[in-house]
Amino acid sequence: MFKPSSSRHALRLVIAGVVAFVVGLGMVATPASAAKKPLKVSFSASKLVSPGGTAVLKGKVTARQSKKSVRKAKVVIQRKSGKRWVKVATVRTNKKGKFKHRVRNVQQVGTYRAVAKKKQFAKKTSKTRKATVRQSISLASTGAATITAGDVVTVTGTVSSGLRNKKLVLQRSDSGTWINVREGNAGSDGRFSLSGAVYGAGSGRSLRVVAPGKKTNVAVSRSWNVDVYGWFYLEDTKMTNWSNLGSIPRGRVVLYGTSYPNSVRLENRNSAQSRWAEFTLAGACTDLRSVAGVDDSSSSGATMRLEVFADEAAALPAFVKRVGDTPAEINVPISGAFRLKLQSTWLSGGSGNSGYGDPQVRCLSQPNPR
């Protein structure tokens, strides 16, 4: 005879068995990694390495929860190549959890990372680190130490291997700011030559060559100084003294049909008395250039003797011009002169004016500005 209590007991046994089986299956299906402990990987790379030098990659592996060192962990060091990571070396941690690897003959910047593995621990990848190569720019020739504003400066030299075929820039300093003069590229052999016009008169103008980077220069050459001279109109220089009472001898002159608006204009009125204009240069100038003659508005036959003095000494032999003559070209050295005098004396013929057309002096800065 069938007993209900017995059937219920049997059903309980069957259900219990099914549950145990399902639980067992669940335990088997649970990923082993879910039970693994987390790791912590610290990693560093040499900040600056000389070209051809050795980059040191090192770090430490610890258990994140216990913070204890993990010994004999397998560490794969990788280097980024394009979008891929390639293996550089495999090392093991020591009893303190530390590891180290040396990359020799480094020529370019490298991006590295470390991947740590250890049984009972989940695999862990470190942060990426860069081993930066210290590049250099060596100068062979920097050209003349003294130039005139607008002259072309040529600098030559060589760069380290990591800068071959890379952009280089010649720069000049202006009030603490570096201004680009000319850009170019180093050759595949590491040699370079940069030429550019330099402006801005002044003593000891600094120049340099740089290899520009995204945030800062990759490399900077030594700087060198150049004295840059400029041409300045005497029109912009204060006239220290002059002979024409009540009339400053400045203004436009016309010599042989050509007008010169920034001139020294000397009035000669049928008198052998000399007319002159004097400027203080304070020894900062080297040369004078101008043209000189008798103004086209002068009376027929007006003849004048023209002279240039530097500190009362003749800077060039006196010469004679008459109205209608081609003006004389003046290019004379005045190095170290403290004062400069332009002078004219009437000799014969009608009255008129003589003049020095647009006279300029070559100086390190504007002398005695008005």
Secondary structure, DSSP 8 states (H G I E B T S, - for coil): ---HHHHHHHHHHHHHHHHHHHHHHHHHHS-GGGGSB-EEEEEEE-SEE-TTEEEEEEEEEEETTT--B-TT-EEEEEEEETTEEEEEEEEE--TTSEEEEEEEEE-S-EEEEEEEEETTEEEEE---EEEEE---EEEEE---SEEETT-EEEEEEEE-GGGTT-EEEEEEEETTEEEEEEEEE--TTSEEEEEEE----EEEEEEEEEE--SSS-SEE---EEEEEEEEEEGGGB-EEEESSTT---EEEEEETTEEEEEEEEEEE-S---EEEEEEE-TT-EEEEEEEEEE-TTS-TT-EEEEEEEETTEESS--EEEETTS--EEEEEE-TT-SEEEEEEEEEESS-EEEEEEEEEEEESS-SSB-
